[in-house]
């Protein structure tokens, strides 16, 4: 389970559940899956796939 900041909404946090070992703090990731409502934890995004994205250097500097 991860708490992530969406790229388009960096002040917002979302919960993502994913079964993958290659997710690193500070990485830019793309998740594929579906939103669901967990009875205990509320709204979550259940990812079926996580892909690490390499942003162009200009994009990285713009977000600093």
PDB file of N, CA, C, O and CB in Angstrom:
ATOM      1  N   UNK A   1       0.848  -1.165   0.000  1.00  0.00           N
ATOM      2  CA  UNK A   1       0.000   0.000   0.000  1.00  0.00           C
ATOM      3  C   UNK A   1       0.898   1.234   0.000  1.00  0.00           C
ATOM      4  O   UNK A   1       1.869   1.308   0.753  1.00  0.00           O
ATOM      5  CB  UNK A   1      -0.967  -0.005   1.219  1.00  0.00           C
ATOM      6  N   UNK A   2       0.561   2.198  -0.853  1.00  0.00           N
ATOM      7  CA  UNK A   2       1.361   3.417  -1.007  1.00  0.00           C
ATOM      8  C   UNK A   2       0.481   4.645  -0.865  1.00  0.00           C
ATOM      9  O   UNK A   2      -0.699   4.615  -1.216  1.00  0.00           O
ATOM     10  CB  UNK A   2       2.081   3.433  -2.369  1.00  0.00           C
ATOM     11  N   UNK A   3       1.051   5.717  -0.353  1.00  0.00           N
ATOM     12  CA  UNK A   3       0.414   7.036  -0.391  1.00  0.00           C
ATOM     13  C   UNK A   3       1.194   7.804  -1.445  1.00  0.00           C
ATOM     14  O   UNK A   3       2.403   7.995  -1.313  1.00  0.00           O
ATOM     15  CB  UNK A   3       0.425   7.780   1.041  1.00  0.00           C
ATOM     16  N   UNK A   4       0.510   8.239  -2.481  1.00  0.00           N
ATOM     17  CA  UNK A   4       1.181   8.900  -3.594  1.00  0.00           C
ATOM     18  C   UNK A   4       0.569  10.273  -3.857  1.00  0.00           C
ATOM     19  O   UNK A   4      -0.563  10.554  -3.465  1.00  0.00           O
ATOM     20  CB  UNK A   4       1.103   8.034  -4.857  1.00  0.00           C
ATOM     21  N   UNK A   5       1.345  11.118  -4.528  1.00  0.00           N
ATOM     22  CA  UNK A   5       0.868  12.423  -4.964  1.00  0.00           C
ATOM     23  C   UNK A   5       0.693  12.361  -6.476  1.00  0.00           C
ATOM     24  O   UNK A   5       1.671  12.173  -7.200  1.00  0.00           O
ATOM     25  CB  UNK A   5       1.858  13.572  -4.544  1.00  0.00           C
ATOM     26  N   UNK A   6      -0.536  12.517  -6.968  1.00  0.00           N
ATOM     27  CA  UNK A   6      -0.747  12.515  -8.424  1.00  0.00           C
ATOM     28  C   UNK A   6       0.044  13.636  -9.088  1.00  0.00           C
ATOM     29  O   UNK A   6       0.147  14.739  -8.550  1.00  0.00           O
ATOM     30  CB  UNK A   6      -2.248  12.660  -8.756  1.00  0.00           C
ATOM     31  N   UNK A   7       0.598  13.347 -10.252  1.00  0.00           N
ATOM     32  CA  UNK A   7       1.427  14.310 -10.974  1.00  0.00           C
ATOM     33  C   UNK A   7       0.647  15.580 -11.292  1.00  0.00           C
ATOM     34  O   UNK A   7       1.195  16.678 -11.199  1.00  0.00           O
ATOM     35  CB  UNK A   7       1.965  13.688 -12.264  1.00  0.00           C
ATOM     36  N   UNK A   8      -0.629  15.444 -11.666  1.00  0.00           N
ATOM     37  CA  UNK A   8      -1.443  16.607 -12.016  1.00  0.00           C
ATOM     38  C   UNK A   8      -1.951  17.341 -10.787  1.00  0.00           C
ATOM     39  O   UNK A   8      -2.350  18.500 -10.897  1.00  0.00           O
ATOM     40  CB  UNK A   8      -2.614  16.184 -12.875  1.00  0.00           C
ATOM     41  N   UNK A   9      -1.949  16.702  -9.607  1.00  0.00           N
ATOM     42  CA  UNK A   9      -2.448  17.312  -8.367  1.00  0.00           C
ATOM     43  C   UNK A   9      -1.457  17.054  -7.229  1.00  0.00           C
ATOM     44  O   UNK A   9      -1.760  16.273  -6.326  1.00  0.00           O
ATOM     45  CB  UNK A   9      -3.859  16.750  -8.000  1.00  0.00           C
ATOM     46  N   UNK A  10      -0.287  17.685  -7.249  1.00  0.00           N
ATOM     47  CA  UNK A  10       0.753  17.369  -6.279  1.00  0.00           C
ATOM     48  C   UNK A  10       0.395  17.669  -4.827  1.00  0.00           C
ATOM     49  O   UNK A  10       1.071  17.169  -3.928  1.00  0.00           O
ATOM     50  CB  UNK A  10       1.976  18.111  -6.630  1.00  0.00           C
ATOM     51  N   UNK A  11      -0.631  18.456  -4.563  1.00  0.00           N
ATOM     52  CA  UNK A  11      -1.027  18.742  -3.177  1.00  0.00           C
ATOM     53  C   UNK A  11      -2.018  17.712  -2.638  1.00  0.00           C
ATOM     54  O   UNK A  11      -2.374  17.741  -1.460  1.00  0.00           O
ATOM     55  CB  UNK A  11      -1.637  20.138  -3.083  1.00  0.00           C
ATOM     56  N   UNK A  12      -2.449  16.824  -3.486  1.00  0.00           N
ATOM     57  CA  UNK A  12      -3.414  15.793  -3.118  1.00  0.00           C
ATOM     58  C   UNK A  12      -2.670  14.476  -2.891  1.00  0.00           C
ATOM     59  O   UNK A  12      -1.634  14.239  -3.512  1.00  0.00           O
ATOM     60  CB  UNK A  12      -4.512  15.632  -4.220  1.00  0.00           C
ATOM     61  N   UNK A  13      -3.184  13.622  -2.011  1.00  0.00           N
ATOM     62  CA  UNK A  13      -2.602  12.293  -1.818  1.00  0.00           C
ATOM     63  C   UNK A  13      -3.660  11.233  -2.073  1.00  0.00           C
ATOM     64  O   UNK A  13      -4.822  11.395  -1.701  1.00  0.00           O
ATOM     65  CB  UNK A  13      -2.015  12.144  -0.391  1.00  0.00           C
ATOM     66  N   UNK A  14      -3.246  10.153  -2.710  1.00  0.00           N
ATOM     67  CA  UNK A  14      -4.124   9.028  -2.997  1.00  0.00           C
ATOM     68  C   UNK A  14      -3.486   7.761  -2.436  1.00  0.00           C
ATOM     69  O   UNK A  14      -2.264   7.670  -2.316  1.00  0.00           O
ATOM     70  CB  UNK A  14      -4.389   8.894  -4.530  1.00  0.00           C
ATOM     71  N   UNK A  15      -4.315   6.796  -2.099  1.00  0.00           N
ATOM     72  CA  UNK A  15      -3.832   5.497  -1.647  1.00  0.00           C
ATOM     73  C   UNK A  15      -3.856   4.542  -2.826  1.00  0.00           C
ATOM     74  O   UNK A  15      -4.872   4.406  -3.508  1.00  0.00           O
ATOM     75  CB  UNK A  15      -4.689   4.949  -0.465  1.00  0.00           C
ATOM     76  N   UNK A  16      -2.723   3.879  -3.061  1.00  0.00           N
ATOM     77  CA  UNK A  16      -2.607   2.905  -4.142  1.00  0.00           C
ATOM     78  C   UNK A  16      -2.212   1.576  -3.530  1.00  0.00           C
ATOM     79  O   UNK A  16      -1.266   1.505  -2.745  1.00  0.00           O
ATOM     80  CB  UNK A  16      -1.568   3.362  -5.221  1.00  0.00           C
ATOM     81  N   UNK A  17      -2.933   0.520  -3.884  1.00  0.00           N
ATOM     82  CA  UNK A  17      -2.531  -0.825  -3.484  1.00  0.00           C
ATOM     83  C   UNK A  17      -1.948  -1.495  -4.718  1.00  0.00           C
ATOM     84  O   UNK A  17      -2.552  -1.477  -5.791  1.00  0.00           O
ATOM     85  CB  UNK A  17      -3.740  -1.650  -2.889  1.00  0.00           C
ATOM     86  N   UNK A  18      -0.770  -2.088  -4.557  1.00  0.00           N
ATOM     87  CA  UNK A  18      -0.091  -2.726  -5.688  1.00  0.00           C
ATOM     88  C   UNK A  18       0.773  -3.860  -5.155  1.00  0.00           C
ATOM     89  O   UNK A  18       1.385  -3.741  -4.093  1.00  0.00           O
ATOM     90  CB  UNK A  18       0.773  -1.696  -6.493  1.00  0.00           C
ATOM     91  N   UNK A  19       0.818  -4.948  -5.891  1.00  0.00           N
ATOM     92  CA  UNK A  19       1.655  -6.089  -5.523  1.00  0.00           C
ATOM     93  C   UNK A  19       2.860  -6.107  -6.456  1.00  0.00           C
ATOM     94  O   UNK A  19       2.906  -6.852  -7.435  1.00  0.00           O
ATOM     95  CB  UNK A  19       0.855  -7.441  -5.601  1.00  0.00           C
ATOM     96  N   UNK A  20       3.823  -5.274  -6.124  1.00  0.00           N
ATOM     97  CA  UNK A  20       5.026  -5.167  -6.941  1.00  0.00           C
ATOM     98  C   UNK A  20       6.155  -4.711  -6.040  1.00  0.00           C
ATOM     99  O   UNK A  20       5.955  -3.853  -5.180  1.00  0.00           O
ATOM    100  CB  UNK A  20       4.825  -4.184  -8.141  1.00  0.00           C
ATOM    101  N   UNK A  21       7.329  -5.268  -6.225  1.00  0.00           N
ATOM    102  CA  UNK A  21       8.442  -4.931  -5.343  1.00  0.00           C
ATOM    103  C   UNK A  21       9.275  -3.753  -5.829  1.00  0.00           C
ATOM    104  O   UNK A  21      10.048  -3.203  -5.045  1.00  0.00           O
ATOM    105  CB  UNK A  21       9.324  -6.119  -5.179  1.00  0.00           C
ATOM    106  N   UNK A  22       9.151  -3.343  -7.089  1.00  0.00           N
ATOM    107  CA  UNK A  22       9.998  -2.279  -7.631  1.00  0.00           C
ATOM    108  C   UNK A  22       9.301  -0.926  -7.615  1.00  0.00           C
ATOM    109  O   UNK A  22       9.128  -0.299  -8.660  1.00  0.00           O
ATOM    110  CB  UNK A  22      10.418  -2.617  -9.046  1.00  0.00           C
ATOM    111  N   UNK A  23       8.906  -0.482  -6.438  1.00  0.00           N
ATOM    112  CA  UNK A  23       8.336   0.847  -6.266  1.00  0.00           C
ATOM    113  C   UNK A  23       9.205   1.552  -5.232  1.00  0.00           C
ATOM    114  O   UNK A  23       9.302   1.107  -4.089  1.00  0.00           O
ATOM    115  CB  UNK A  23       6.811   0.791  -5.819  1.00  0.00           C
ATOM    116  N   UNK A  24       9.838   2.656  -5.637  1.00  0.00           N
ATOM    117  CA  UNK A  24      10.796   3.346  -4.778  1.00  0.00           C
ATOM    118  C   UNK A  24      10.292   4.727  -4.383  1.00  0.00           C
ATOM    119  O   UNK A  24       9.637   5.404  -5.175  1.00  0.00           O
ATOM    120  CB  UNK A  24      12.144   3.465  -5.477  1.00  0.00           C
ATOM    121  N   UNK A  25      10.594   5.140  -3.169  1.00  0.00           N
ATOM    122  CA  UNK A  25      10.236   6.487  -2.707  1.00  0.00           C
ATOM    123  C   UNK A  25      10.876   7.518  -3.623  1.00  0.00           C
ATOM    124  O   UNK A  25      12.059   7.421  -3.949  1.00  0.00           O
ATOM    125  CB  UNK A  25      10.683   6.713  -1.231  1.00  0.00           C
ATOM    126  N   UNK A  26      10.097   8.496  -4.034  1.00  0.00           N
ATOM    127  CA  UNK A  26      10.604   9.560  -4.895  1.00  0.00           C
ATOM    128  C   UNK A  26      10.528   9.247  -6.380  1.00  0.00           C
ATOM    129  O   UNK A  26      10.777  10.127  -7.203  1.00  0.00           O
ATOM    130  CB  UNK A  26      12.010   9.858  -4.537  1.00  0.00           C
ATOM    131  N   UNK A  27      10.191   8.024  -6.740  1.00  0.00           N
ATOM    132  CA  UNK A  27      10.096   7.646  -8.152  1.00  0.00           C
ATOM    133  C   UNK A  27       8.817   8.208  -8.761  1.00  0.00           C
ATOM    134  O   UNK A  27       7.823   8.405  -8.063  1.00  0.00           O
ATOM    135  CB  UNK A  27      10.136   6.110  -8.312  1.00  0.00           C
ATOM    136  N   UNK A  28       8.849   8.463 -10.061  1.00  0.00           N
ATOM    137  CA  UNK A  28       7.652   8.852 -10.790  1.00  0.00           C
ATOM    138  C   UNK A  28       7.090   7.584 -11.410  1.00  0.00           C
ATOM    139  O   UNK A  28       7.742   6.927 -12.222  1.00  0.00           O
ATOM    140  CB  UNK A  28       7.955   9.951 -11.881  1.00  0.00           C
ATOM    141  N   UNK A  29       5.859   7.250 -11.010  1.00  0.00           N
ATOM    142  CA  UNK A  29       5.259   5.988 -11.420  1.00  0.00           C
ATOM    143  C   UNK A  29       3.954   6.232 -12.167  1.00  0.00           C
ATOM    144  O   UNK A  29       3.275   7.233 -11.940  1.00  0.00           O
ATOM    145  CB  UNK A  29       5.016   5.088 -10.204  1.00  0.00           C
ATOM    146  N   UNK A  30       3.615   5.318 -13.049  1.00  0.00           N
ATOM    147  CA  UNK A  30       2.296   5.283 -13.683  1.00  0.00           C
ATOM    148  C   UNK A  30       1.634   3.995 -13.213  1.00  0.00           C
ATOM    149  O   UNK A  30       2.212   2.914 -13.330  1.00  0.00           O
ATOM    150  CB  UNK A  30       2.389   5.353 -15.275  1.00  0.00           C
ATOM    151  N   UNK A  31       0.423   4.111 -12.681  1.00  0.00           N
ATOM    152  CA  UNK A  31      -0.311   2.949 -12.193  1.00  0.00           C
ATOM    153  C   UNK A  31      -1.494   2.692 -13.107  1.00  0.00           C
ATOM    154  O   UNK A  31      -2.169   3.623 -13.548  1.00  0.00           O
ATOM    155  CB  UNK A  31      -0.780   3.156 -10.730  1.00  0.00           C
ATOM    156  N   UNK A  32      -1.737   1.427 -13.384  1.00  0.00           N
ATOM    157  CA  UNK A  32      -2.908   1.024 -14.157  1.00  0.00           C
ATOM    158  C   UNK A  32      -3.750   0.109 -13.281  1.00  0.00           C
ATOM    159  O   UNK A  32      -3.224  -0.769 -12.597  1.00  0.00           O
ATOM    160  CB  UNK A  32      -2.500   0.313 -15.496  1.00  0.00           C
ATOM    161  N   UNK A  33      -5.047   0.317 -13.306  1.00  0.00           N
ATOM    162  CA  UNK A  33      -5.944  -0.475 -12.481  1.00  0.00           C
ATOM    163  C   UNK A  33      -7.295   0.208 -12.387  1.00  0.00           C
ATOM    164  O   UNK A  33      -7.772   0.802 -13.354  1.00  0.00           O
ATOM    165  CB  UNK A  33      -5.352  -0.693 -11.084  1.00  0.00           C
ATOM    166  N   UNK A  34      -7.918   0.117 -11.197  1.00  0.00           N
ATOM    167  CA  UNK A  34      -9.260   0.676 -11.021  1.00  0.00           C
ATOM    168  C   UNK A  34      -9.448   1.199  -9.610  1.00  0.00           C
ATOM    169  O   UNK A  34      -8.844   0.697  -8.662  1.00  0.00           O
ATOM    170  CB  UNK A  34     -10.326  -0.373 -11.337  1.00  0.00           C
ATOM    171  N   UNK A  35     -10.297   2.219  -9.481  1.00  0.00           N
ATOM    172  CA  UNK A  35     -10.657   2.745  -8.165  1.00  0.00           C
ATOM    173  C   UNK A  35     -11.641   1.802  -7.493  1.00  0.00           C
ATOM    174  O   UNK A  35     -12.471   1.181  -8.156  1.00  0.00           O
ATOM    175  CB  UNK A  35     -11.259   4.168  -8.280  1.00  0.00           C
ATOM    176  N   UNK A  36     -11.542   1.699  -6.171  1.00  0.00           N
ATOM    177  CA  UNK A  36     -12.472   0.878  -5.410  1.00  0.00           C
ATOM    178  C   UNK A  36     -12.697   1.517  -4.054  1.00  0.00           C
ATOM    179  O   UNK A  36     -11.931   2.386  -3.636  1.00  0.00           O
ATOM    180  CB  UNK A  36     -11.947  -0.570  -5.257  1.00  0.00           C
ATOM    181  N   UNK A  37     -13.735   1.093  -3.373  1.00  0.00           N
ATOM    182  CA  UNK A  37     -14.014   1.550  -2.018  1.00  0.00           C
ATOM    183  C   UNK A  37     -13.842   0.361  -1.080  1.00  0.00           C
ATOM    184  O   UNK A  37     -14.599  -0.608  -1.152  1.00  0.00           O
ATOM    185  CB  UNK A  37     -15.454   2.163  -1.903  1.00  0.00           C
ATOM    186  N   UNK A  38     -12.850   0.436  -0.204  1.00  0.00           N
ATOM    187  CA  UNK A  38     -12.607  -0.601   0.792  1.00  0.00           C
ATOM    188  C   UNK A  38     -13.477  -0.292   2.009  1.00  0.00           C
ATOM    189  O   UNK A  38     -13.520   0.852   2.461  1.00  0.00           O
ATOM    190  CB  UNK A  38     -11.083  -0.680   1.182  1.00  0.00           C
ATOM    191  N   UNK A  39     -14.172  -1.301   2.543  1.00  0.00           N
ATOM    192  CA  UNK A  39     -15.066  -1.092   3.692  1.00  0.00           C
ATOM    193  C   UNK A  39     -14.328  -0.524   4.900  1.00  0.00           C
ATOM    194  O   UNK A  39     -14.902   0.261   5.654  1.00  0.00           O
ATOM    195  CB  UNK A  39     -15.740  -2.404   4.077  1.00  0.00           C
ATOM    196  N   UNK A  40     -13.081  -0.901   5.095  1.00  0.00           N
ATOM    197  CA  UNK A  40     -12.321  -0.453   6.266  1.00  0.00           C
ATOM    198  C   UNK A  40     -11.512   0.819   5.989  1.00  0.00           C
ATOM    199  O   UNK A  40     -11.451   1.705   6.841  1.00  0.00           O
ATOM    200  CB  UNK A  40     -11.387  -1.559   6.729  1.00  0.00           C
ATOM    201  N   UNK A  41     -10.891   0.918   4.808  1.00  0.00           N
ATOM    202  CA  UNK A  41      -9.939   2.000   4.529  1.00  0.00           C
ATOM    203  C   UNK A  41     -10.450   3.077   3.577  1.00  0.00           C
ATOM    204  O   UNK A  41      -9.777   4.090   3.385  1.00  0.00           O
ATOM    205  CB  UNK A  41      -8.698   1.422   3.966  1.00  0.00           C
ATOM    206  N   UNK A  42     -11.617   2.883   2.980  1.00  0.00           N
ATOM    207  CA  UNK A  42     -12.167   3.907   2.094  1.00  0.00           C
ATOM    208  C   UNK A  42     -11.652   3.811   0.670  1.00  0.00           C
ATOM    209  O   UNK A  42     -11.305   2.733   0.187  1.00  0.00           O
ATOM    210  CB  UNK A  42     -11.858   5.264   2.638  1.00  0.00           C
ATOM    211  N   UNK A  43     -11.608   4.963   0.005  1.00  0.00           N
ATOM    212  CA  UNK A  43     -11.244   5.031  -1.413  1.00  0.00           C
ATOM    213  C   UNK A  43      -9.790   4.639  -1.631  1.00  0.00           C
ATOM    214  O   UNK A  43      -8.890   5.144  -0.960  1.00  0.00           O
ATOM    215  CB  UNK A  43     -11.491   6.438  -1.960  1.00  0.00           C
ATOM    216  N   UNK A  44      -9.570   3.728  -2.583  1.00  0.00           N
ATOM    217  CA  UNK A  44      -8.230   3.287  -2.940  1.00  0.00           C
ATOM    218  C   UNK A  44      -8.178   3.033  -4.441  1.00  0.00           C
ATOM    219  O   UNK A  44      -9.199   2.792  -5.085  1.00  0.00           O
ATOM    220  CB  UNK A  44      -7.830   2.013  -2.146  1.00  0.00           C
ATOM    221  N   UNK A  45      -6.967   3.093  -4.979  1.00  0.00           N
ATOM    222  CA  UNK A  45      -6.750   2.711  -6.365  1.00  0.00           C
ATOM    223  C   UNK A  45      -6.043   1.367  -6.333  1.00  0.00           C
ATOM    224  O   UNK A  45      -4.917   1.268  -5.844  1.00  0.00           O
ATOM    225  CB  UNK A  45      -5.918   3.794  -7.157  1.00  0.00           C
ATOM    226  N   UNK A  46      -6.693   0.336  -6.850  1.00  0.00           N
ATOM    227  CA  UNK A  46      -6.107  -1.001  -6.868  1.00  0.00           C
ATOM    228  C   UNK A  46      -5.361  -1.166  -8.186  1.00  0.00           C
ATOM    229  O   UNK A  46      -5.969  -1.362  -9.238  1.00  0.00           O
ATOM    230  CB  UNK A  46      -7.202  -2.113  -6.690  1.00  0.00           C
ATOM    231  N   UNK A  47      -4.045  -1.085  -8.113  1.00  0.00           N
ATOM    232  CA  UNK A  47      -3.217  -1.147  -9.317  1.00  0.00           C
ATOM    233  C   UNK A  47      -2.938  -2.592  -9.705  1.00  0.00           C
ATOM    234  O   UNK A  47      -2.623  -3.430  -8.860  1.00  0.00           O
ATOM    235  CB  UNK A  47      -1.897  -0.393  -9.105  1.00  0.00           C
ATOM    236  N   UNK A  48      -3.058  -2.861 -10.973  1.00  0.00           N
ATOM    237  CA  UNK A  48      -2.703  -4.168 -11.508  1.00  0.00           C
ATOM    238  C   UNK A  48      -1.319  -4.124 -12.148  1.00  0.00           C
ATOM    239  O   UNK A  48      -0.721  -5.156 -12.451  1.00  0.00           O
ATOM    240  CB  UNK A  48      -3.750  -4.636 -12.530  1.00  0.00           C
ATOM    241  N   UNK A  49      -0.821  -2.885 -12.348  1.00  0.00           N
ATOM    242  CA  UNK A  49       0.484  -2.702 -12.966  1.00  0.00           C
ATOM    243  C   UNK A  49       1.074  -1.377 -12.505  1.00  0.00           C
ATOM    244  O   UNK A  49       0.357  -0.385 -12.367  1.00  0.00           O
ATOM    245  CB  UNK A  49       0.379  -2.751 -14.511  1.00  0.00           C
ATOM    246  N   UNK A  50       2.380  -1.362 -12.267  1.00  0.00           N
ATOM    247  CA  UNK A  50       3.101  -0.134 -11.902  1.00  0.00           C
ATOM    248  C   UNK A  50       4.304  -0.008 -12.825  1.00  0.00           C
ATOM    249  O   UNK A  50       5.105  -0.936 -12.949  1.00  0.00           O
ATOM    250  CB  UNK A  50       3.547  -0.149 -10.386  1.00  0.00           C
ATOM    251  N   UNK A  51       4.425   1.156 -13.477  1.00  0.00           N
ATOM    252  CA  UNK A  51       5.502   1.388 -14.432  1.00  0.00           C
ATOM    253  C   UNK A  51       6.271   2.622 -13.989  1.00  0.00           C
ATOM    254  O   UNK A  51       5.680   3.684 -13.796  1.00  0.00           O
ATOM    255  CB  UNK A  51       4.950   1.559 -15.884  1.00  0.00           C
ATOM    256  N   UNK A  52       7.590   2.491 -13.825  1.00  0.00           N
ATOM    257  CA  UNK A  52       8.408   3.652 -13.474  1.00  0.00           C
ATOM    258  C   UNK A  52       8.601   4.508 -14.714  1.00  0.00           C
ATOM    259  O   UNK A  52       8.949   4.002 -15.781  1.00  0.00           O
ATOM    260  CB  UNK A  52       9.782   3.219 -12.881  1.00  0.00           C
ATOM    261  N   UNK A  53       8.373   5.808 -14.567  1.00  0.00           N
ATOM    262  CA  UNK A  53       8.495   6.746 -15.679  1.00  0.00           C
ATOM    263  C   UNK A  53       9.753   7.569 -15.517  1.00  0.00           C
ATOM    264  O   UNK A  53      10.077   8.005 -14.412  1.00  0.00           O
ATOM    265  CB  UNK A  53       7.262   7.660 -15.769  1.00  0.00           C
ATOM    266  N   UNK A  54      10.461   7.786 -16.608  1.00  0.00           N
ATOM    267  CA  UNK A  54      11.620   8.670 -16.623  1.00  0.00           C
ATOM    268  C   UNK A  54      11.183   9.962 -17.279  1.00  0.00           C
ATOM    269  O   UNK A  54      10.936  10.003 -18.484  1.00  0.00           O
ATOM    270  CB  UNK A  54      12.841   8.028 -17.373  1.00  0.00           C
ATOM    271  N   UNK A  55      11.088  11.026 -16.478  1.00  0.00           N
ATOM    272  CA  UNK A  55      10.650  12.315 -17.018  1.00  0.00           C
ATOM    273  C   UNK A  55      11.803  13.012 -17.722  1.00  0.00           C
ATOM    274  O   UNK A  55      12.958  12.869 -17.321  1.00  0.00           O
ATOM    275  CB  UNK A  55      10.089  13.212 -15.900  1.00  0.00           C
ATOM    276  N   UNK A  56      11.494  13.760 -18.764  1.00  0.00           N
ATOM    277  CA  UNK A  56      12.537  14.575 -19.402  1.00  0.00           C
ATOM    278  C   UNK A  56      13.118  15.559 -18.390  1.00  0.00           C
ATOM    279  O   UNK A  56      12.405  16.008 -17.493  1.00  0.00           O
ATOM    280  CB  UNK A  56      11.970  15.336 -20.634  1.00  0.00           C
ATOM    281  N   UNK A  57      14.374  15.893 -18.519  1.00  0.00           N
ATOM    282  CA  UNK A  57      15.060  16.772 -17.576  1.00  0.00           C
ATOM    283  C   UNK A  57      14.324  18.104 -17.396  1.00  0.00           C
ATOM    284  O   UNK A  57      14.253  18.609 -16.276  1.00  0.00           O
ATOM    285  CB  UNK A  57      16.487  17.027 -18.047  1.00  0.00           C
ATOM    286  N   UNK A  58      13.776  18.686 -18.469  1.00  0.00           N
ATOM    287  CA  UNK A  58      13.035  19.950 -18.368  1.00  0.00           C
ATOM    288  C   UNK A  58      11.831  19.808 -17.443  1.00  0.00           C
ATOM    289  O   UNK A  58      11.558  20.702 -16.642  1.00  0.00           O
ATOM    290  CB  UNK A  58      12.576  20.416 -19.759  1.00  0.00           C
ATOM    291  N   UNK A  59      11.118  18.705 -17.546  1.00  0.00           N
ATOM    292  CA  UNK A  59       9.930  18.467 -16.728  1.00  0.00           C
ATOM    293  C   UNK A  59      10.331  18.360 -15.255  1.00  0.00           C
ATOM    294  O   UNK A  59       9.647  18.891 -14.381  1.00  0.00           O
ATOM    295  CB  UNK A  59       9.190  17.179 -17.190  1.00  0.00           C
ATOM    296  N   UNK A  60      11.433  17.678 -14.987  1.00  0.00           N
ATOM    297  CA  UNK A  60      11.898  17.533 -13.613  1.00  0.00           C
ATOM    298  C   UNK A  60      12.223  18.887 -13.002  1.00  0.00           C
ATOM    299  O   UNK A  60      11.856  19.157 -11.859  1.00  0.00           O
ATOM    300  CB  UNK A  60      13.121  16.624 -13.558  1.00  0.00           C
ATOM    301  N   UNK A  61      12.909  19.739 -13.754  1.00  0.00           N
ATOM    302  CA  UNK A  61      13.291  21.059 -13.241  1.00  0.00           C
ATOM    303  C   UNK A  61      12.068  21.939 -13.037  1.00  0.00           C
ATOM    304  O   UNK A  61      12.036  22.736 -12.099  1.00  0.00           O
ATOM    305  CB  UNK A  61      14.274  21.745 -14.197  1.00  0.00           C
ATOM    306  N   UNK A  62      11.063  21.813 -13.893  1.00  0.00           N
ATOM    307  CA  UNK A  62       9.846  22.620 -13.769  1.00  0.00           C
ATOM    308  C   UNK A  62       9.104  22.313 -12.474  1.00  0.00           C
ATOM    309  O   UNK A  62       8.461  23.199 -11.913  1.00  0.00           O
ATOM    310  CB  UNK A  62       8.925  22.379 -14.966  1.00  0.00           C
ATOM    311  N   UNK A  63       9.180  21.090 -11.994  1.00  0.00           N
ATOM    312  CA  UNK A  63       8.443  20.675 -10.811  1.00  0.00           C
ATOM    313  C   UNK A  63       9.186  20.920  -9.502  1.00  0.00           C
ATOM    314  O   UNK A  63       8.659  20.622  -8.430  1.00  0.00           O
ATOM    315  CB  UNK A  63       8.109  19.233 -10.922  1.00  0.00           C
ATOM    316  N   UNK A  64      10.375  21.446  -9.573  1.00  0.00           N
ATOM    317  CA  UNK A  64      11.153  21.714  -8.341  1.00  0.00           C
ATOM    318  C   UNK A  64      10.739  23.036  -7.756  1.00  0.00           C
ATOM    319  O   UNK A  64      11.269  23.448  -6.724  1.00  0.00           O
ATOM    320  CB  UNK A  64      12.676  21.714  -8.622  1.00  0.00           C
TER     321      UNK A  64
END
